[in-house]
Structures are given as C-alpha cells and as structure tokens.
Amino acid sequence: MFLNIKDLSVDLGQFHLKNVNLSLEKNDYLVLIGPTGSGKSVLLETIAGFFSPYKGKIFLEGKDITNLKPEKRGISIVYQDYVLFPNMNVYENIAYGLKKKLDDKELIESKILNLAKLLKIDHLLDRNPETLSGGEKQRTAIARSLIVEPNILLMDEPFSALDINTQAFLTELIKNVMKEYQTTCIHVSHNFNDVWSLAEQVAVLNDGIILQQGRVTDVFSKPSHNFVADFVGVHNIFEGKVIKESKGISDVQINNDLVLHSSDTYSGKDMPVMVAIRPENIVFSNKPFISSIRNQLKGLITDVMHIGPTVWIEVDIKGNAFKGIITPSSSDLLGIKKGKEIYLSFKSVNVKIIDGNDSFKSLMQ
C-alpha cells in the first residue's frame, strides 16, 4: 500500500476528524467528496503535516510520517486560490521548489519547459501572476507543485473558482499531465464531473468520518450508507426486509407489502435493510413491458419538475414515492402530467441492497 491512513483522529476544538481510514496504491487518483464542513480540507492538511492527529497513523510507502514536518514528507498541495508569489514571474514561481532540490540550471530549465508545455503555459513564463487569468494562475500553481515530483499531490478544490469552460479544459489537461507524471493524487471537489472525469477512486466524507471509499462505479452504484446514497444522487431509498432469496434474486418487502426484486444477495433474512434505486435506471411507459424485467410497477404521478434539460417525475406506488428522470421529448411522448397513471420498470441489478443496521449512526457515536 502506497498511502495508508489508519484510525486518524484530529481535534480542532469545533471540529473533529474521527477514526479516518484511507488507503491508496501508487499512481491512484482519488477524489474526496462530501458536504461543506465535512472535513475534507482538514484531512488534506493533516496528510500534508499542517495538523497533528491525537490518534492514528499515516504511512507512506510503509514509513510512518505521522509526526514528520511538512517539508520532509514530499507532499505538495494546491489550493483553489492559487497562492502564487506576486513578486515572481511564472517561471520563477514554478522554479521555486525545484531550485531547493537541484543546482543544475539547464536541468531546471528543461524540466520547467517540459511541464509548462504540458500545461499549455510555456508562452506565459515571463508574465507576472497579476496579469494571468484564473485558469492560467491555477495551471501555474499546479506546475509549481508538480515540478518537484511529489510523492503525493493534494488539490483542494482547484477548479472551483473557475468558469465552466475553463474547468472542462483544465480537467482534460490535468488528466494527461497526471498520466505523464504518474503522480498519486488526492483531489477535494464538490463537482461530480471531477469524479467521473478524473478519479479511479472516490471517498465520501461526512462530519469528519469516511463513510465509504472504493472504485467510482462501486460507490455510485452500490452505496454502503444511507447518507452516501443520498449524497451521490440516489433519490429512491426505502426501508425494508429480505423475505426470500432464490437463484441469486432477493425479494425485499418495503412499505405496504410492496416487493422489489434485487440481484444483490443478503444473508440476513427478515433483518432490516435499505434498498436504493438511481432515478436514471427507472424506465417509464404507458403500458407494461413484455420482457424479463422483474420490477414492473404501476403508480400515480404526484409531481413533475422541469430541471434544466431534464424532467423529474415523482410517482406514488402504495404510499412509496419513486423518483425518475427522463428527457422533455420522452415526457411529451408519454403525456406526463400530475394525476396520470404510469408504469415503472427497472432491472433487479439496479436495486441495490444496503445494510439497514443504521451503520451511519453507529459510526457517529
């Protein structure tokens, strides 16, 4: 394991990190997500060495770095507000840390030019920071952090102060640069596009606790906690119990005897569980499908919301509110409106079972 954080706890008076466990292999790209105030920046700065934990360890390549000074860790950090030296031009900003490691001026220049070209700022090297755009400043800040070839690059919402087009441009650029430099990265973000575009791993943090870490598809398609399911966009979460399991299919009874079929297996029959269904996995129709889809339900549309280029539909089925998402053209074809009866279909593979033993609350205690 390249980075291994074990039971890390930090006390900042009004805020605590609580028994954080996080691990990364070399060259992994992890995006850390969670609500504002959940402790994402505190975790980054503790890894960097700016805060001292009162419990737990941080191991880097098997070495305990928990109490090492920041400058001894080989870790760089990039903030959203750039923090460039105003009295230095772009070249001097990038060269600042590298000059402490190398004496060879030609080698320094070669490294800077190579990275500046990758980040498309080689034409800006003589410019002062105050003359740069936000995107140019952030690329300079990333270059300054990356040029020293850190063990880990930490980025704290590096794109949040930028416009959407610049964010998209930088996302693609960073992907290529990280691949070239083979850098292990932890990237704090509120933007799920960063997760899908950049991350191999994602971790969800709330109130100082890492609730789940794993591959992006695993965390988003099979959240292990109610909070994670809600935060990453699963809007259909129901309490229930597994009443039958046969041939790889679990039958989950939820409110008012409604039974959903899941291809997730769960050994605890009649034990409480949660089931989660992502809105985009629900198919709407005016008639039942003649198909092998196991979950086919009929309900009454209770709400229709036009949000940007999508239409959100809420359907009541035996007192359970199901939310789905379709395009405006599909909405028109189906004649979607409040009070209309509609059929919902979704595959058993899209019904995810979450342990219902209130594991989130137990972690908070």
N, C-alpha and C positions, 0 to 999 in steps of 0.2 A: 504494500500500500504506500503510495507516494505521500499523501497527506492524510493523517489520521487524527481526528479530534475526539477525545474521549471524556464524556461526563463534564464538559466545560461549564462552569458557573461563574458569572460576573455580577458583582453588586455595585450599582451606581447610585444607590440611595432610592431614587424614584423608579428605577428600572433594574430588572434582573435578567440575565441570561440563565437558563435553568437546564442543567444536565444536557448540554448540546452534544450530540454525536453526529459527526460528518466525516465522510471519507471520499478520497479521490485517487484515481490512478494518474500516473504521469500523462500529461497532454490532454487530460479531460477538460471540457468546458462546461462549467456548472453555472446555471442562472438561479439565483436565490430570490424568491418572490415571497410576498406577504404584505399585509396591510401596513399603512403608515404607523410608525411607532412600535412595530413588532420586534425591532432589534437587529435589523439587517445590517445597518451601518456599524452598530456596536460590535457585532460578530466579526465583520471585516477588520475593524480597527484592533480588535483583540488578536486576530490572526497576525496582523501586521506588528503587534507588540506595543500598541499605544495604551492598552488597558491590561491590567494584571488580573487573572482569574483567582478566586479564592479556593477554587476546587477544579480538578480536572487537568488534563494534559493535552498539549499539541505536539504531534510528532511529524517531522518532515524527513522523508527518506529514512525512517527508523530512528532519527535523532530527536531527542526531547529538546524542543526550542521554547518551551513554555515561559522560561524566565530570561531568554536571550534578549538583548537590546535590539530595537528595530533594525538598526543598521547592520546587525550581524546575521539577519535572517535570510537575506537575499530575496526579499519580497518587495514588490513595487505596488503602489496604489494610485489610482486615477480617480479624481473627484469630478462631479458634474460642473463645478465652477472653475475648472482648468488649473488654477493656482500656478500660473506661469510667472517667471521673473520679469518684471516690467522693464528692468534696466538691461536686459539681454535680448538680442535678436533671436530668431527662430533657431538658427544653427547653434548658438551659444546655450540656449535652453536645452536643446537635445543633447548637447555635448557635456552638460554639467556633471552628471553622474559618471559618465564614461571616462572623463579625464581623471577621476579618482582611481580608476582601475587600470588605465593604460597610459603609457608615456609616448607611444608611437603616434605622432601627429598624422602620418599618412594612413595608418590603420584606422585611426579615429575618423578621419575624413571619409574614408572608404565605407565604413560601417554606417555613418550618418547619411551619406548619399544613397546607399542601397535602401535603407529603411525609409528615407524621405520619398524616394521614387515609389516604393510600395504603397505608401500612404498618400501619394499624389500631392506632396507639399515641397518637392525639390525646387520648385520655382519661387518658393517663399522664404528661403533660408536667410536672406539678408533683411527681411522685414521685422519690424518690432511688433510685439503682441497686440498693442492697441490698434494696429491697422488691419488686424485679421477679423474674419467673420467668426461666428460661433463654432462652425464646423471645422474651420482651419485651426482655431485655438485648441479644440479638442484633439484633433489629429496630432498637433504638436505635443500636447500633454501626453498622449498615448505613446508617441515616439520617444519622448524623454524617459518614460517608464520602461519601455520595452528594449531600448538600446543597450541597457546594462545586462540583458538576458537574465531576468529574474527567475528564481525557482518557481514563483507563483506571481501572476499578475492579478491584482484585485481592482475591480472597477465598480465604483459606487454611482449608479445611475448616470453613466457617462453621456447618454444621449437625451436626457430628459429636458434639457434647456434648449434643444434644437427643434427646428420645424420638421414636419413630417417627411418632406422630400430629403432633407439633409440626414435625417435618421435612417431612411432607407438606403441612401448612398453609403453612409458610414457602416451600416450593418454588413453590407456586402463586402466592403473594403476590409473590415475587421476579420471577417471570416477567412479571407485569403491570407491576410497577414499572420493570423494565428496558426494557420496551416503551414506557412513558410517557416515561422519561428518555432513551431512545435512547443508552444507555451501553455502551461497549465493555468487555467483562468477561473476565477470566481467573480461573477458579474451580478450585481444587485440591480433589479429592474422592477418597474411596475407595468411594463409593456409586454404582453404575452407574445407579441411578434418577435421580441428578442429571444424568447424561449424557443419558439418554433424555428427561427432562422439560425440561431447560433448554438443552442445548448445540446449537449449529449446527455447531460444530467440536469435535473431540476430538484430543488429543495424548497419546501414550503415552511415558513417560519411564522409563528403567531405567539404574541405575548412572551417572547423570549424562549420559545420551545420549537425545536424542529419536529414537525408533525409527520413529515414524510420526505424521503429522498429516493430517487430512482431514475430510471430512464424516462424521458419526457412522455412517451406514449403510455407507459405504465401508470405514471402519476395522474395523467389527464383522463385515462380511460378506466382506471381502477383505483380511485382514491381510497385510502385506508381510514380516513376520518371524515366525519360529517362536515367539519369546518373546511377541510381540503376540497371536498366535493363541491361545496357551495362556492368557495373562492375561485376555483378553476373553471367554473361555469356550468356545473351540473345543477340544473334547476329542478329536477324531479327526484326528490329524496323521500322515501317512505319507510316508516317503521313496520316491521312485520316479523314473521317467523317461518322457518322452513318446515313445511308439513309433510313433504315427500321428496325422496331423491331416487331417481331411477334412470339408468342408462345415460348418465352424465348430465341429467337435467334436474335442477332443483325447483320444486314448486314452492313459491313464497306467498303466504297469505298475508295481505295487508288489510287495511281498514274495511269494515263491512263485507268481509268474506271475498273480496276481490283477490284473485290468484294470478300472480305473474310467474312466468317461466324463465329461468336463468340457466345458462350453461356453466356458471360458476358452481363448484361443488362446496358444500358446507356440512361438516360432520355433526354439528350440534343440533339435532332435530328438536323443534319446539323451543329453541333458545332464541332470544331476541336478536334480530339483525336489522340492518338498513339496506335498502336497495336503491341504486342510483341509475338514472337513465338520462343521457345527454339529450337536450332538445333536438339537435340536428339528426338524431338517429330515429326520430319518430316520423312515420310516413302517414299522411292524411289522405283519405279517399271518401267518396260519397257512397261507395258500396264495399262490402267485404272483399278482400283479396282471395282469389282461389290460388293458394300457394302453401308452402310448407312453413311459413312464418308462424311461430307458436303463439305470439301475443297479438291477438286481434280483438279490439275492444270498441264499444260504441258509447259515445257520450254526447253532452250538450255543450256547445261553445258558450263560454261565460264572458270572455274578454278577447278583444282583437286590438293589438297595438302595432302601429307602423313606426318602426325604429330604423332610421337611415334607410338602407336598401333592402331591409328585411321586414317580414311580418311575423310577429309573435302571437301565438294563439294559445289561449287557456281553455281547457276542456274539463268539465266535471264528469267524473265516472264514479258513481256510487259514493259521492262525497269526497272523492280524491281529485285534487287539481293537477292535471298534467299540462305541461307547457311544451310547445313545439315551435319550430321556426321554419318558415318557407319563404319563397320569393313572392313579390307582388303579383307576378303573372300567374303563378300557381294559385294564389289566393283568389284571383279573379276567375280562373277556370273552375275552381271548386265552389265558387259562390259563398266564400267565407263571410259569415256575419254572426253577430250575437243571436243566441236562441236557436241556431241551426243544429240539427243532429249531424254528427260526423263520425267516421270510423278512424281509429288509430291502429297502426301496425308497427311493431318493432321486433327485431330478432332477439332470440334468447341470449345470444352472445353480447348484446348491448345492454342487458340487465345485469348490473354489477352488484354483487353482494358485499356489504361492508359489515364487519363485526359490530354488533349492536350493544356491546357491553360497556358503552359510554366511555371508551378509552380516552377520548379527548379530556373529559372532566377528570379522569384519574390522573392524567399527566399534569393537570393544573394544581393538584393538591400538593 
